[in-house]
Amino acid sequence: MPPYAREDRVDDLRDGRDETPVERADRNWNEVLQELRVMQTGTQILTGFLLALAFQPAFADLTVEQRTLYLVLVVLAALSAIVALAPVALHRFLFQRRAKPRVVTFGHASLVASLVTVSLLLVGVVAFVFDVVVDAPAAWIAVASLAAVILVLWVVAPIAIRVRHSVRESR
């Protein structure tokens, strides 16, 4: 007999997996960690870029508005890293306390919040660069364009795919 009795196993009709709740939590936690790794790399690169800017000679030439935007972006970069790492901190505090499903749920919420902060950071960095290199109107065009792309790829497309998948599954 396997380590888990048959009645302890969950056969999820949504994905056909035959796994215990503990196995499912472990698998989901691994998926959260993978997503965290992908997001963290990009955020670290953007943060490094932002931090290096303050030490460039041309930084003194920025307008008050550009400096304000810069500081907002530095805070967003730090915030995105903090929010993305929150599931890891929670996991450390709850390690070996059999709370993995709660950690996974918290991790999911943190990653969604991280996507929001990272999207604001990405759009903001591009706006900042366009404003410094070209001008404010070009920055607004870049912001609108990137915001639309993020909205389509990160919100509209996933919702459309989810709806189509749900319709197929209900047949």
Buried (B, 14 or more C-beta within 10 A) or exposed (E): EEEBEEEEBBEEEEEEEEBBEBBBBBEBBEBBBEBBEEBBEEBEEBBEEBEEBEEEEEBEEBEEEBEEBBEBBBEBBBBBBEBBBBBBEBBEEBEEEEBBBEBBBBBBEBBEBBBBBBBBBBBBBBBBBBBBEEEEEBBEEBBEEBBEEBEEEBEEEEEEEEEEEEEEEEE
